[in-house]
Amino acid sequence: MSAAQHLLDQVQSLARIAALEADPAAYAERLAGELGDAPTLAALEARDARLRDALAQLDTMIERAARIRFDHALADDTSLPAATRKVFATTIVAYTDRLDLLAARAQDAAARGGSTYPADVAYRIADAARATLTLRLAIRAPVLELVRQLAGAAAPIADRIARDRTLDEPTRRRWSAARRDLETLANEPAGISAAPMPVRLATWPDQLDDPDPGREPTFADMIELD
């Protein structure tokens, strides 16, 4: 198990949640230490998959943290069934910027469950959700910054390879797509979650980039011209 994954797996209590709140960048730091160089397309795709999985693992932990917080917030109230709390927790990310909807649903469910003060139940759920989503944002931001930095550093390398006329055209075309994808991630790192890298590359129009005009022709180039 990786050190980054272990950090998330430890979140099984309010104390562990608080520890992550105190150092939200720790996850991205551990993740960065586990990623190597990516000099080939295969390595780029593998690193991309690792980063995508890291974001997915974060959301899995956030769902667990939401369940812990909901159970703690309603420890003295049974009007909101455990099954309902679980549904709210497993869909917590969908309520980002929609906490009013979550509160309304919690209030309705609590009223049906016989709560004397369903509005109070709704307030507790929304408050716990807000804290959990704030933690998600705090941990997610450094990971996305890592995605941005890695993509920004790899894009010029991909560009150079895509313009290398000593390589065959299919290889150059694949690197051209990789370069465009990396440039996009450098500007919008959250796009990494849209699809696996091979799928994203397949959506780019086929393109053969012009060779670098500043590069001296090689012997192989001269043979090709003949």
KERO-679184 format. One record per residue (C-alpha): x, y, z; residue in three letters; residue number from 1. Coordinates in nm, 4 decimals, padded with zeros to 6 digits. Layout:
N
+----------+----------+----------+------+-----+
:       xx :       yy :       zz : rest :  nr :
+----------+----------+----------+------+-----+
:        X :        Y :        Z :  ala : NUM :
...
+----------+----------+----------+------+-----+
***
This chain:
226
+----------+----------+----------+------+-----+
:       xx :       yy :       zz : rest :  nr :
+----------+----------+----------+------+-----+
:  00.0000 :  00.0000 :  00.0000 :  met :   1 :
:  00.1270 :  00.3454 : -00.0864 :  ser :   2 :
:  00.1960 :  00.6051 :  00.1813 :  ala :   3 :
: -00.0621 :  00.8369 :  00.0274 :  ala :   4 :
: -00.3315 :  00.5688 :  00.0298 :  gln :   5 :
: -00.2418 :  00.4723 :  00.3869 :  his :   6 :
: -00.2989 :  00.8318 :  00.4970 :  leu :   7 :
: -00.6548 :  00.8185 :  00.3651 :  leu :   8 :
: -00.7244 :  00.4692 :  00.4944 :  asp :   9 :
: -00.6428 :  00.5868 :  00.8460 :  gln :  10 :
: -00.9455 :  00.8158 :  00.8443 :  val :  11 :
: -01.1802 :  00.6104 :  01.0588 :  gln :  12 :
: -01.2572 :  00.8604 :  01.3357 :  ser :  13 :
: -01.3114 :  01.2277 :  01.4091 :  leu :  14 :
: -00.9564 :  01.2478 :  01.5417 :  ala :  15 :
: -00.8132 :  01.1294 :  01.2092 :  arg :  16 :
: -01.0350 :  01.3732 :  01.0223 :  ile :  17 :
: -00.9012 :  01.6526 :  01.2406 :  ala :  18 :
: -00.5442 :  01.5426 :  01.1681 :  ala :  19 :
: -00.6056 :  01.5773 :  00.7948 :  leu :  20 :
: -00.7670 :  01.9158 :  00.8473 :  glu :  21 :
: -00.4513 :  02.0280 :  01.0245 :  ala :  22 :
: -00.2292 :  01.9243 :  00.7313 :  asp :  23 :
: -00.4376 :  01.8988 :  00.4129 :  pro :  24 :
: -00.1327 :  01.9138 :  00.1856 :  ala :  25 :
:  00.0118 :  01.5924 :  00.3304 :  ala :  26 :
: -00.1746 :  01.3728 :  00.0820 :  tyr :  27 :
: -00.0399 :  01.5532 : -00.2244 :  ala :  28 :
:  00.3096 :  01.5588 : -00.0763 :  glu :  29 :
:  00.3113 :  01.1831 : -00.0236 :  arg :  30 :
:  00.1625 :  01.1284 : -00.3670 :  leu :  31 :
:  00.4310 :  01.3434 : -00.5316 :  ala :  32 :
:  00.6988 :  01.1325 : -00.3658 :  gly :  33 :
:  00.5536 :  00.8193 : -00.5228 :  glu :  34 :
:  00.5489 :  00.9462 : -00.8814 :  leu :  35 :
:  00.8473 :  00.8971 : -01.1067 :  gly :  36 :
:  00.9548 :  01.0492 : -01.4361 :  asp :  37 :
:  00.7448 :  00.9845 : -01.7452 :  ala :  38 :
:  00.9768 :  00.9812 : -02.0502 :  pro :  39 :
:  00.7483 :  00.7608 : -02.2617 :  thr :  40 :
:  00.3814 :  00.7698 : -02.3552 :  leu :  41 :
:  00.3231 :  00.4531 : -02.1561 :  ala :  42 :
:  00.4816 :  00.6133 : -01.8503 :  ala :  43 :
:  00.2761 :  00.9309 : -01.8998 :  leu :  44 :
: -00.0423 :  00.7255 : -01.9185 :  glu :  45 :
:  00.0535 :  00.5281 : -01.6069 :  ala :  46 :
:  00.1263 :  00.8454 : -01.4111 :  arg :  47 :
: -00.1963 :  01.0003 : -01.5322 :  asp :  48 :
: -00.3876 :  00.6925 : -01.4151 :  ala :  49 :
: -00.2214 :  00.7142 : -01.0736 :  arg :  50 :
: -00.3243 :  01.0781 : -01.0358 :  leu :  51 :
: -00.6806 :  01.0078 : -01.1486 :  arg :  52 :
: -00.7016 :  00.7218 : -00.9013 :  asp :  53 :
: -00.5651 :  00.9449 : -00.6247 :  ala :  54 :
: -00.8525 :  01.1889 : -00.6775 :  leu :  55 :
: -01.1032 :  00.9034 : -00.6777 :  ala :  56 :
: -00.9537 :  00.7624 : -00.3572 :  gln :  57 :
: -00.9867 :  01.1055 : -00.1993 :  leu :  58 :
: -01.3587 :  01.1107 : -00.2735 :  asp :  59 :
: -01.3967 :  00.7619 : -00.1279 :  thr :  60 :
: -01.2378 :  00.8874 :  00.1940 :  met :  61 :
: -01.4604 :  01.1953 :  00.1918 :  ile :  62 :
: -01.7695 :  00.9742 :  00.1765 :  glu :  63 :
: -01.6425 :  00.7833 :  00.4790 :  arg :  64 :
: -01.5642 :  01.1068 :  00.6635 :  ala :  65 :
: -01.9150 :  01.2343 :  00.5898 :  ala :  66 :
: -02.0674 :  00.9192 :  00.7373 :  arg :  67 :
: -01.8562 :  00.9561 :  01.0515 :  ile :  68 :
: -01.9567 :  01.3201 :  01.0901 :  arg :  69 :
: -02.3258 :  01.2536 :  01.0249 :  phe :  70 :
: -02.3344 :  00.9769 :  01.2848 :  asp :  71 :
: -02.1577 :  01.2001 :  01.5365 :  his :  72 :
: -02.3830 :  01.4985 :  01.4657 :  ala :  73 :
: -02.6967 :  01.2881 :  01.5138 :  leu :  74 :
: -02.5750 :  01.0634 :  01.7936 :  ala :  75 :
: -02.8726 :  01.1667 :  02.0062 :  asp :  76 :
: -03.1307 :  01.1594 :  01.7249 :  asp :  77 :
: -03.2811 :  00.8539 :  01.5570 :  thr :  78 :
: -03.5245 :  01.0283 :  01.3248 :  ser :  79 :
: -03.2836 :  01.0068 :  01.0314 :  leu :  80 :
: -03.2331 :  00.6331 :  00.9637 :  pro :  81 :
: -02.8834 :  00.4954 :  00.9212 :  ala :  82 :
: -02.9647 :  00.4012 :  00.5624 :  ala :  83 :
: -03.0556 :  00.7622 :  00.4828 :  thr :  84 :
: -02.7379 :  00.8929 :  00.6435 :  arg :  85 :
: -02.5408 :  00.6453 :  00.4325 :  lys :  86 :
: -02.7075 :  00.7675 :  00.1126 :  val :  87 :
: -02.6296 :  01.1287 :  00.2024 :  phe :  88 :
: -02.2681 :  01.0332 :  00.2741 :  ala :  89 :
: -02.2113 :  00.8342 : -00.0451 :  thr :  90 :
: -02.3526 :  01.1207 : -00.2527 :  thr :  91 :
: -02.1843 :  01.3996 : -00.0558 :  ile :  92 :
: -01.9723 :  01.5225 : -00.3481 :  val :  93 :
: -02.2872 :  01.5794 : -00.5547 :  ala :  94 :
: -02.3989 :  01.8342 : -00.2938 :  tyr :  95 :
: -02.0999 :  02.0610 : -00.3486 :  thr :  96 :
: -02.2498 :  02.4110 : -00.3801 :  asp :  97 :
: -02.5950 :  02.2541 : -00.3176 :  arg :  98 :
: -02.6088 :  02.2249 :  00.0594 :  leu :  99 :
: -02.9516 :  02.3865 :  00.0633 :  asp : 100 :
: -03.0843 :  02.0865 : -00.1306 :  leu : 101 :
: -02.9193 :  01.8453 :  00.1131 :  leu : 102 :
: -03.0701 :  02.0340 :  00.4071 :  ala : 103 :
: -03.4162 :  02.0241 :  00.2521 :  ala : 104 :
: -03.3940 :  01.6502 :  00.1915 :  arg : 105 :
: -03.2618 :  01.5878 :  00.5416 :  ala : 106 :
: -03.5460 :  01.7922 :  00.6911 :  gln : 107 :
: -03.8075 :  01.5999 :  00.4937 :  asp : 108 :
: -03.6546 :  01.2655 :  00.5919 :  ala : 109 :
: -03.6329 :  01.3670 :  00.9588 :  ala : 110 :
: -03.9966 :  01.4785 :  00.9588 :  ala : 111 :
: -04.1018 :  01.1444 :  00.8140 :  arg : 112 :
: -03.8879 :  00.9770 :  01.0798 :  gly : 113 :
: -04.0819 :  01.1505 :  01.3567 :  gly : 114 :
: -03.8366 :  01.4219 :  01.4545 :  ser : 115 :
: -03.9746 :  01.6905 :  01.6830 :  thr : 116 :
: -03.7325 :  01.9421 :  01.5321 :  tyr : 117 :
: -03.6614 :  01.8355 :  01.1739 :  pro : 118 :
: -03.5087 :  02.1742 :  01.0935 :  ala : 119 :
: -03.2459 :  02.1128 :  01.3602 :  asp : 120 :
: -03.1620 :  01.7759 :  01.2061 :  val : 121 :
: -03.1265 :  01.9456 :  00.8688 :  ala : 122 :
: -02.8953 :  02.2078 :  01.0179 :  tyr : 123 :
: -02.6704 :  01.9433 :  01.1738 :  arg : 124 :
: -02.6467 :  01.7457 :  00.8497 :  ile : 125 :
: -02.5713 :  02.0545 :  00.6415 :  ala : 126 :
: -02.3124 :  02.1754 :  00.8914 :  asp : 127 :
: -02.1344 :  01.8388 :  00.8927 :  ala : 128 :
: -02.1491 :  01.8238 :  00.5126 :  ala : 129 :
: -02.0062 :  02.1742 :  00.4825 :  arg : 130 :
: -01.7084 :  02.0845 :  00.6994 :  ala : 131 :
: -01.6496 :  01.7646 :  00.5037 :  thr : 132 :
: -01.6652 :  01.9345 :  00.1640 :  leu : 133 :
: -01.4328 :  02.2070 :  00.2893 :  thr : 134 :
: -01.1836 :  01.9352 :  00.3809 :  leu : 135 :
: -01.2209 :  01.7806 :  00.0348 :  arg : 136 :
: -01.1414 :  02.1123 : -00.1286 :  leu : 137 :
: -00.8390 :  02.1662 :  00.0974 :  ala : 138 :
: -00.6914 :  01.8239 :  00.0127 :  ile : 139 :
: -00.7924 :  01.8246 : -00.3536 :  arg : 140 :
: -00.6384 :  02.1640 : -00.4375 :  ala : 141 :
: -00.2744 :  02.0545 : -00.3795 :  pro : 142 :
: -00.3335 :  01.7373 : -00.5809 :  val : 143 :
: -00.4678 :  01.9401 : -00.8731 :  leu : 144 :
: -00.1702 :  02.1722 : -00.8399 :  glu : 145 :
:  00.0544 :  01.8663 : -00.8676 :  leu : 146 :
: -00.1317 :  01.7647 : -01.1836 :  val : 147 :
: -00.0825 :  02.1162 : -01.3229 :  arg : 148 :
:  00.2892 :  02.1234 : -01.2484 :  gln : 149 :
:  00.3582 :  01.7792 : -01.3927 :  leu : 150 :
:  00.1582 :  01.8499 : -01.7076 :  ala : 151 :
:  00.3271 :  02.1871 : -01.7534 :  gly : 152 :
:  00.6708 :  02.0284 : -01.7243 :  ala : 153 :
:  00.5891 :  01.7417 : -01.9608 :  ala : 154 :
:  00.4229 :  01.9473 : -02.2357 :  ala : 155 :
:  00.7473 :  02.0955 : -02.3800 :  pro : 156 :
:  00.9034 :  01.7494 : -02.3870 :  ile : 157 :
:  00.6025 :  01.6116 : -02.5723 :  ala : 158 :
:  00.6211 :  01.9046 : -02.8129 :  asp : 159 :
:  00.9881 :  01.8373 : -02.8886 :  arg : 160 :
:  00.9235 :  01.4690 : -02.9574 :  ile : 161 :
:  00.6180 :  01.5472 : -03.1706 :  ala : 162 :
:  00.8384 :  01.7673 : -03.3931 :  arg : 163 :
:  01.1243 :  01.5199 : -03.4238 :  asp : 164 :
:  01.1297 :  01.4215 : -03.7914 :  arg : 165 :
:  01.3598 :  01.1258 : -03.7181 :  thr : 166 :
:  01.0571 :  00.9519 : -03.5667 :  leu : 167 :
:  00.7837 :  00.7852 : -03.7679 :  asp : 168 :
:  00.4666 :  00.9841 : -03.8292 :  glu : 169 :
:  00.2305 :  00.7700 : -03.6169 :  pro : 170 :
:  00.4579 :  00.8203 : -03.3160 :  thr : 171 :
:  00.4784 :  01.1949 : -03.3774 :  arg : 172 :
:  00.1005 :  01.2175 : -03.4115 :  arg : 173 :
:  00.0501 :  01.0417 : -03.0768 :  arg : 174 :
:  00.2957 :  01.2763 : -02.9085 :  trp : 175 :
:  00.1196 :  01.5738 : -03.0661 :  ser : 176 :
: -00.2056 :  01.4619 : -02.9060 :  ala : 177 :
: -00.0217 :  01.4110 : -02.5768 :  ala : 178 :
:  00.1235 :  01.7610 : -02.5983 :  arg : 179 :
: -00.2195 :  01.9154 : -02.6507 :  arg : 180 :
: -00.3674 :  01.7121 : -02.3675 :  asp : 181 :
: -00.0861 :  01.8107 : -02.1309 :  leu : 182 :
: -00.1248 :  02.1779 : -02.2194 :  glu : 183 :
: -00.4952 :  02.1496 : -02.1419 :  thr : 184 :
: -00.4248 :  01.9888 : -01.8037 :  leu : 185 :
: -00.1724 :  02.2611 : -01.7228 :  ala : 186 :
: -00.4587 :  02.5102 : -01.7561 :  asn : 187 :
: -00.7449 :  02.2949 : -01.6281 :  glu : 188 :
: -00.6007 :  02.0151 : -01.4106 :  pro : 189 :
: -00.9447 :  01.8949 : -01.2964 :  ala : 190 :
: -00.9932 :  01.7687 : -01.6514 :  gly : 191 :
: -00.7775 :  01.4695 : -01.5631 :  ile : 192 :
: -01.0851 :  01.3064 : -01.4117 :  ser : 193 :
: -01.2851 :  01.3291 : -01.7342 :  ala : 194 :
: -01.1464 :  01.0030 : -01.8775 :  ala : 195 :
: -00.8292 :  00.7908 : -01.8862 :  pro : 196 :
: -00.5479 :  00.9509 : -02.0824 :  met : 197 :
: -00.5676 :  00.7100 : -02.3805 :  pro : 198 :
: -00.9365 :  00.7948 : -02.4162 :  val : 199 :
: -00.8666 :  01.1675 : -02.3961 :  arg : 200 :
: -00.5880 :  01.1412 : -02.6551 :  leu : 201 :
: -00.8213 :  00.9644 : -02.8955 :  ala : 202 :
: -01.0548 :  01.2645 : -02.8924 :  thr : 203 :
: -00.7902 :  01.5022 : -03.0269 :  trp : 204 :
: -00.7937 :  01.5590 : -03.4057 :  pro : 205 :
: -00.5132 :  01.3777 : -03.5860 :  asp : 206 :
: -00.2271 :  01.6237 : -03.6287 :  gln : 207 :
:  00.1347 :  01.6155 : -03.7461 :  leu : 208 :
:  00.3246 :  01.9059 : -03.5944 :  asp : 209 :
:  00.5807 :  02.0911 : -03.8075 :  asp : 210 :
:  00.9434 :  02.0032 : -03.7310 :  pro : 211 :
:  01.1383 :  02.2518 : -03.5236 :  asp : 212 :
:  01.2693 :  02.5063 : -03.7791 :  pro : 213 :
:  01.5679 :  02.5820 : -03.5611 :  gly : 214 :
:  01.7028 :  02.2262 : -03.5608 :  arg : 215 :
:  01.9935 :  02.1386 : -03.7849 :  glu : 216 :
:  01.9084 :  01.8597 : -04.0323 :  pro : 217 :
:  02.0598 :  01.5232 : -03.9481 :  thr : 218 :
:  02.2116 :  01.2699 : -04.1852 :  phe : 219 :
:  01.8873 :  01.0727 : -04.1605 :  ala : 220 :
:  01.6967 :  01.3846 : -04.2645 :  asp : 221 :
:  01.9175 :  01.4270 : -04.5716 :  met : 222 :
:  01.8578 :  01.0669 : -04.6752 :  ile : 223 :
:  01.4847 :  01.1214 : -04.6327 :  glu : 224 :
:  01.4998 :  01.4306 : -04.8586 :  leu : 225 :
:  01.6807 :  01.2334 : -05.1284 :  asp : 226 :
+----------+----------+----------+------+-----+
***
